[in-house]
Amino acid sequence: MRVTKKIKEQMLAILEDTYRGVKPALIFRNPFELLIAVILSAQCTDKRVNVTTARLFAKAPTAKDIVALGLPALEEEIRDCGLFHNKAKNIMATCVMLMQEFQGEVPADYESLLKLPGVGRKTANVVSSIAFHRPAIAVDTHVFRVANRLHLAVGETPLAVEKGLQQAIPREKWSDAHHWLIWHGRRLCKSRRPLCGDCPLNELCPSREE
């Protein structure tokens, strides 16, 4: 089945109607908390991250506080998020850089975000989109899977899918569409057992028979 531009537009319209107004599942109060939460979210559920960050930010709510906390104590605070040694190392290095180069604040500039340890395109796009309200499409595992299954953007790497989605989706809807695709992946287009019978995109989906 060839997915034409018209079919992609129909898919996006259905996704918008289905997931209009959905919000990030991560709980945060400012750009710094969002940044740390997204770093912690790698291979970890948002529910678990929210438990961890609530505990962490009660003790160390700023970059300066986390640096003062020290690496061993930080590891203990985030141990239940998985990969905690590497995450703690990156978070500590990021907080040091924020203090040294950005007066303790998360930079709004995209290229500056990418310089932070542990921050790749996905994290930088999430922070740019949610914290600073700039059009961006962050490609996590859900977005990557759904985009490929629907043929909204077919690619073997997150960057290829990101570029494909940027072409398929109007720029002013990039940030919202990011959330539509995430929630669709979580609720219906699951990794192992997609709920195709419940999916509003079933008749348009080129992967429905797989």
ZAVO-758554 format. One record per residue (C-alpha): residue number from 1; x, y, z. Coordinates in nm, 3 decimals, m for minus. Example, Ala and Ser with C-alpha at 12.3 -4.5 7.8 and 13.67 -1.06 7.14 Angstrom:
<lumlo i="1" c1="1.230" c2="m0.450" c3="0.780"/>
<lumlo i="2" c1="1.367" c2="m0.106" c3="0.714"/>
% end
This chain:
<lumlo i="1" c1="0.000" c2="0.000" c3="0.000"/>
<lumlo i="2" c1="0.140" c2="0.335" c3="m0.106"/>
<lumlo i="3" c1="0.086" c2="0.610" c3="0.149"/>
<lumlo i="4" c1="0.028" c2="0.929" c3="m0.046"/>
<lumlo i="5" c1="0.045" c2="1.286" c3="0.078"/>
<lumlo i="6" c1="m0.335" c2="1.290" c3="0.098"/>
<lumlo i="7" c1="m0.341" c2="0.974" c3="0.310"/>
<lumlo i="8" c1="m0.077" c2="1.120" c3="0.541"/>
<lumlo i="9" c1="m0.292" c2="1.431" c3="0.582"/>
<lumlo i="10" c1="m0.590" c2="1.211" c3="0.667"/>
<lumlo i="11" c1="m0.384" c2="1.019" c3="0.923"/>
<lumlo i="12" c1="m0.263" c2="1.338" c3="1.087"/>
<lumlo i="13" c1="m0.617" c2="1.477" c3="1.103"/>
<lumlo i="14" c1="m0.736" c2="1.159" c3="1.279"/>
<lumlo i="15" c1="m0.442" c2="1.167" c3="1.519"/>
<lumlo i="16" c1="m0.514" c2="1.531" c3="1.599"/>
<lumlo i="17" c1="m0.882" c2="1.460" c3="1.666"/>
<lumlo i="18" c1="m0.796" c2="1.157" c3="1.878"/>
<lumlo i="19" c1="m0.519" c2="1.308" c3="2.089"/>
<lumlo i="20" c1="m0.598" c2="1.677" c3="2.086"/>
<lumlo i="21" c1="m0.471" c2="1.848" c3="2.400"/>
<lumlo i="22" c1="m0.261" c2="1.559" c3="2.536"/>
<lumlo i="23" c1="0.028" c2="1.668" c3="2.756"/>
<lumlo i="24" c1="0.368" c2="1.524" c3="2.846"/>
<lumlo i="25" c1="0.351" c2="1.243" c3="3.102"/>
<lumlo i="26" c1="0.662" c2="1.370" c3="3.279"/>
<lumlo i="27" c1="0.599" c2="1.601" c3="3.575"/>
<lumlo i="28" c1="0.815" c2="1.914" c3="3.590"/>
<lumlo i="29" c1="0.796" c2="2.277" c3="3.703"/>
<lumlo i="30" c1="1.065" c2="2.445" c3="3.495"/>
<lumlo i="31" c1="1.313" c2="2.380" c3="3.209"/>
<lumlo i="32" c1="1.577" c2="2.239" c3="3.444"/>
<lumlo i="33" c1="1.343" c2="1.979" c3="3.592"/>
<lumlo i="34" c1="1.225" c2="1.885" c3="3.243"/>
<lumlo i="35" c1="1.584" c2="1.844" c3="3.120"/>
<lumlo i="36" c1="1.680" c2="1.614" c3="3.408"/>
<lumlo i="37" c1="1.357" c2="1.415" c3="3.376"/>
<lumlo i="38" c1="1.415" c2="1.353" c3="3.006"/>
<lumlo i="39" c1="1.773" c2="1.240" c3="3.068"/>
<lumlo i="40" c1="1.639" c2="0.998" c3="3.330"/>
<lumlo i="41" c1="1.365" c2="0.870" c3="3.100"/>
<lumlo i="42" c1="1.601" c2="0.671" c3="2.876"/>
<lumlo i="43" c1="1.489" c2="0.306" c3="2.900"/>
<lumlo i="44" c1="1.265" c2="0.394" c3="3.191"/>
<lumlo i="45" c1="0.892" c2="0.460" c3="3.224"/>
<lumlo i="46" c1="0.768" c2="0.814" c3="3.281"/>
<lumlo i="47" c1="0.580" c2="0.688" c3="3.587"/>
<lumlo i="48" c1="0.904" c2="0.571" c3="3.746"/>
<lumlo i="49" c1="1.085" c2="0.890" c3="3.646"/>
<lumlo i="50" c1="0.815" c2="1.100" c3="3.815"/>
<lumlo i="51" c1="0.866" c2="0.908" c3="4.141"/>
<lumlo i="52" c1="1.243" c2="0.955" c3="4.118"/>
<lumlo i="53" c1="1.236" c2="1.325" c3="4.030"/>
<lumlo i="54" c1="0.986" c2="1.404" c3="4.304"/>
<lumlo i="55" c1="1.234" c2="1.260" c3="4.554"/>
<lumlo i="56" c1="1.541" c2="1.414" c3="4.389"/>
<lumlo i="57" c1="1.406" c2="1.766" c3="4.343"/>
<lumlo i="58" c1="1.280" c2="1.778" c3="4.701"/>
<lumlo i="59" c1="1.648" c2="1.760" c3="4.803"/>
<lumlo i="60" c1="1.822" c2="1.920" c3="4.505"/>
<lumlo i="61" c1="1.595" c2="2.139" c3="4.290"/>
<lumlo i="62" c1="1.869" c2="2.328" c3="4.100"/>
<lumlo i="63" c1="2.192" c2="2.256" c3="3.914"/>
<lumlo i="64" c1="2.389" c2="2.407" c3="4.202"/>
<lumlo i="65" c1="2.211" c2="2.180" c3="4.451"/>
<lumlo i="66" c1="2.282" c2="1.867" c3="4.247"/>
<lumlo i="67" c1="2.651" c2="1.956" c3="4.221"/>
<lumlo i="68" c1="2.657" c2="2.004" c3="4.597"/>
<lumlo i="69" c1="2.483" c2="1.670" c3="4.643"/>
<lumlo i="70" c1="2.778" c2="1.488" c3="4.492"/>
<lumlo i="71" c1="2.794" c2="1.194" c3="4.253"/>
<lumlo i="72" c1="2.756" c2="0.904" c3="4.502"/>
<lumlo i="73" c1="2.446" c2="1.061" c3="4.661"/>
<lumlo i="74" c1="2.301" c2="1.141" c3="4.318"/>
<lumlo i="75" c1="2.346" c2="0.778" c3="4.213"/>
<lumlo i="76" c1="2.152" c2="0.666" c3="4.518"/>
<lumlo i="77" c1="1.868" c2="0.910" c3="4.444"/>
<lumlo i="78" c1="1.823" c2="0.788" c3="4.085"/>
<lumlo i="79" c1="1.914" c2="0.421" c3="4.132"/>
<lumlo i="80" c1="1.560" c2="0.301" c3="4.057"/>
<lumlo i="81" c1="1.562" c2="0.460" c3="3.710"/>
<lumlo i="82" c1="1.804" c2="0.209" c3="3.561"/>
<lumlo i="83" c1="2.141" c2="0.282" c3="3.398"/>
<lumlo i="84" c1="2.191" c2="0.503" c3="3.701"/>
<lumlo i="85" c1="2.573" c2="0.512" c3="3.690"/>
<lumlo i="86" c1="2.581" c2="0.661" c3="3.341"/>
<lumlo i="87" c1="2.278" c2="0.884" c3="3.398"/>
<lumlo i="88" c1="2.424" c2="1.022" c3="3.720"/>
<lumlo i="89" c1="2.755" c2="1.092" c3="3.548"/>
<lumlo i="90" c1="2.581" c2="1.281" c3="3.267"/>
<lumlo i="91" c1="2.349" c2="1.472" c3="3.499"/>
<lumlo i="92" c1="2.638" c2="1.579" c3="3.721"/>
<lumlo i="93" c1="2.848" c2="1.688" c3="3.420"/>
<lumlo i="94" c1="2.547" c2="1.874" c3="3.277"/>
<lumlo i="95" c1="2.487" c2="2.056" c3="3.605"/>
<lumlo i="96" c1="2.854" c2="2.155" c3="3.625"/>
<lumlo i="97" c1="2.837" c2="2.291" c3="3.269"/>
<lumlo i="98" c1="2.515" c2="2.478" c3="3.345"/>
<lumlo i="99" c1="2.685" c2="2.644" c3="3.642"/>
<lumlo i="100" c1="3.006" c2="2.724" c3="3.455"/>
<lumlo i="101" c1="2.866" c2="2.840" c3="3.121"/>
<lumlo i="102" c1="2.497" c2="2.927" c3="3.161"/>
<lumlo i="103" c1="2.459" c2="3.082" c3="3.509"/>
<lumlo i="104" c1="2.282" c2="2.770" c3="3.627"/>
<lumlo i="105" c1="2.001" c2="2.804" c3="3.373"/>
<lumlo i="106" c1="1.905" c2="2.570" c3="3.089"/>
<lumlo i="107" c1="1.998" c2="2.739" c3="2.760"/>
<lumlo i="108" c1="1.717" c2="2.801" c3="2.514"/>
<lumlo i="109" c1="1.954" c2="2.776" c3="2.217"/>
<lumlo i="110" c1="1.932" c2="2.437" c3="2.047"/>
<lumlo i="111" c1="2.303" c2="2.403" c3="1.972"/>
<lumlo i="112" c1="2.388" c2="2.490" c3="2.332"/>
<lumlo i="113" c1="2.151" c2="2.220" c3="2.453"/>
<lumlo i="114" c1="2.331" c2="1.963" c3="2.238"/>
<lumlo i="115" c1="2.660" c2="2.049" c3="2.410"/>
<lumlo i="116" c1="2.527" c2="1.931" c3="2.746"/>
<lumlo i="117" c1="2.649" c2="1.581" c3="2.848"/>
<lumlo i="118" c1="2.386" c2="1.316" c3="2.793"/>
<lumlo i="119" c1="2.177" c2="1.541" c3="2.568"/>
<lumlo i="120" c1="2.115" c2="1.421" c3="2.214"/>
<lumlo i="121" c1="1.870" c2="1.534" c3="1.949"/>
<lumlo i="122" c1="1.571" c2="1.372" c3="2.117"/>
<lumlo i="123" c1="1.630" c2="1.541" c3="2.452"/>
<lumlo i="124" c1="1.718" c2="1.874" c3="2.292"/>
<lumlo i="125" c1="1.401" c2="1.861" c3="2.081"/>
<lumlo i="126" c1="1.184" c2="1.780" c3="2.383"/>
<lumlo i="127" c1="1.327" c2="2.069" c3="2.585"/>
<lumlo i="128" c1="1.311" c2="2.310" c3="2.290"/>
<lumlo i="129" c1="0.951" c2="2.217" c3="2.217"/>
<lumlo i="130" c1="0.804" c2="2.192" c3="2.566"/>
<lumlo i="131" c1="1.013" c2="2.434" c3="2.772"/>
<lumlo i="132" c1="1.078" c2="2.700" c3="2.508"/>
<lumlo i="133" c1="0.776" c2="2.653" c3="2.278"/>
<lumlo i="134" c1="0.974" c2="2.608" c3="1.958"/>
<lumlo i="135" c1="0.859" c2="2.376" c3="1.678"/>
<lumlo i="136" c1="1.038" c2="2.042" c3="1.712"/>
<lumlo i="137" c1="0.975" c2="1.671" c3="1.668"/>
<lumlo i="138" c1="1.151" c2="1.449" c3="1.919"/>
<lumlo i="139" c1="1.182" c2="1.092" c3="1.797"/>
<lumlo i="140" c1="1.167" c2="0.846" c3="2.085"/>
<lumlo i="141" c1="1.095" c2="0.474" c3="2.055"/>
<lumlo i="142" c1="0.718" c2="0.533" c3="2.024"/>
<lumlo i="143" c1="0.745" c2="0.803" c3="1.758"/>
<lumlo i="144" c1="0.998" c2="0.595" c3="1.565"/>
<lumlo i="145" c1="0.775" c2="0.286" c3="1.567"/>
<lumlo i="146" c1="0.448" c2="0.462" c3="1.484"/>
<lumlo i="147" c1="0.596" c2="0.678" c3="1.209"/>
<lumlo i="148" c1="0.745" c2="0.372" c3="1.039"/>
<lumlo i="149" c1="0.434" c2="0.158" c3="1.076"/>
<lumlo i="150" c1="0.208" c2="0.428" c3="0.935"/>
<lumlo i="151" c1="0.468" c2="0.521" c3="0.670"/>
<lumlo i="152" c1="0.436" c2="0.883" c3="0.781"/>
<lumlo i="153" c1="0.814" c2="0.874" c3="0.777"/>
<lumlo i="154" c1="1.013" c2="0.563" c3="0.695"/>
<lumlo i="155" c1="1.370" c2="0.547" c3="0.817"/>
<lumlo i="156" c1="1.625" c2="0.325" c3="0.986"/>
<lumlo i="157" c1="1.749" c2="0.595" c3="1.224"/>
<lumlo i="158" c1="1.574" c2="0.849" c3="1.450"/>
<lumlo i="159" c1="1.729" c2="1.132" c3="1.250"/>
<lumlo i="160" c1="1.590" c2="0.996" c3="0.922"/>
<lumlo i="161" c1="1.244" c2="0.964" c3="1.077"/>
<lumlo i="162" c1="1.268" c2="1.313" c3="1.227"/>
<lumlo i="163" c1="1.347" c2="1.463" c3="0.886"/>
<lumlo i="164" c1="1.068" c2="1.262" c3="0.724"/>
<lumlo i="165" c1="0.813" c2="1.380" c3="0.980"/>
<lumlo i="166" c1="0.925" c2="1.739" c3="0.934"/>
<lumlo i="167" c1="0.835" c2="1.704" c3="0.566"/>
<lumlo i="168" c1="0.503" c2="1.530" c3="0.633"/>
<lumlo i="169" c1="0.376" c2="1.758" c3="0.910"/>
<lumlo i="170" c1="0.319" c2="2.134" c3="0.890"/>
<lumlo i="171" c1="0.584" c2="2.313" c3="1.098"/>
<lumlo i="172" c1="0.329" c2="2.479" c3="1.326"/>
<lumlo i="173" c1="0.205" c2="2.133" c3="1.430"/>
<lumlo i="174" c1="0.541" c2="1.964" c3="1.486"/>
<lumlo i="175" c1="0.534" c2="1.989" c3="1.865"/>
<lumlo i="176" c1="0.172" c2="1.879" c3="1.898"/>
<lumlo i="177" c1="0.220" c2="1.591" c3="1.653"/>
<lumlo i="178" c1="0.512" c2="1.468" c3="1.861"/>
<lumlo i="179" c1="0.266" c2="1.411" c3="2.148"/>
<lumlo i="180" c1="0.000" c2="1.254" c3="1.921"/>
<lumlo i="181" c1="0.248" c2="0.994" c3="1.800"/>
<lumlo i="182" c1="0.381" c2="0.919" c3="2.149"/>
<lumlo i="183" c1="0.035" c2="0.865" c3="2.297"/>
<lumlo i="184" c1="m0.076" c2="0.660" c3="1.997"/>
<lumlo i="185" c1="0.224" c2="0.434" c3="2.050"/>
<lumlo i="186" c1="0.152" c2="0.400" c3="2.419"/>
<lumlo i="187" c1="m0.221" c2="0.341" c3="2.397"/>
<lumlo i="188" c1="m0.276" c2="0.150" c3="2.074"/>
<lumlo i="189" c1="0.023" c2="0.101" c3="1.846"/>
<lumlo i="190" c1="0.216" c2="m0.098" c3="2.103"/>
<lumlo i="191" c1="0.548" c2="m0.261" c3="2.025"/>
<lumlo i="192" c1="0.456" c2="m0.628" c3="2.062"/>
<lumlo i="193" c1="0.080" c2="m0.645" c3="2.038"/>
<lumlo i="194" c1="m0.064" c2="m0.340" c3="1.863"/>
<lumlo i="195" c1="m0.438" c2="m0.300" c3="1.918"/>
<lumlo i="196" c1="m0.519" c2="m0.267" c3="1.548"/>
<lumlo i="197" c1="m0.886" c2="m0.351" c3="1.601"/>
<lumlo i="198" c1="m0.927" c2="m0.047" c3="1.823"/>
<lumlo i="199" c1="m0.719" c2="0.188" c3="1.610"/>
<lumlo i="200" c1="m0.893" c2="0.478" c3="1.431"/>
<lumlo i="201" c1="m0.622" c2="0.458" c3="1.164"/>
<lumlo i="202" c1="m0.675" c2="0.090" c3="1.090"/>
<lumlo i="203" c1="m0.815" c2="0.129" c3="0.740"/>
<lumlo i="204" c1="m0.540" c2="0.371" c3="0.638"/>
<lumlo i="205" c1="m0.248" c2="0.186" c3="0.795"/>
<lumlo i="206" c1="m0.016" c2="0.002" c3="0.553"/>
<lumlo i="207" c1="0.105" c2="m0.225" c3="0.836"/>
<lumlo i="208" c1="m0.235" c2="m0.347" c3="0.955"/>
<lumlo i="209" c1="m0.200" c2="m0.689" c3="0.792"/>
<lumlo i="210" c1="0.148" c2="m0.760" c3="0.926"/>
% end
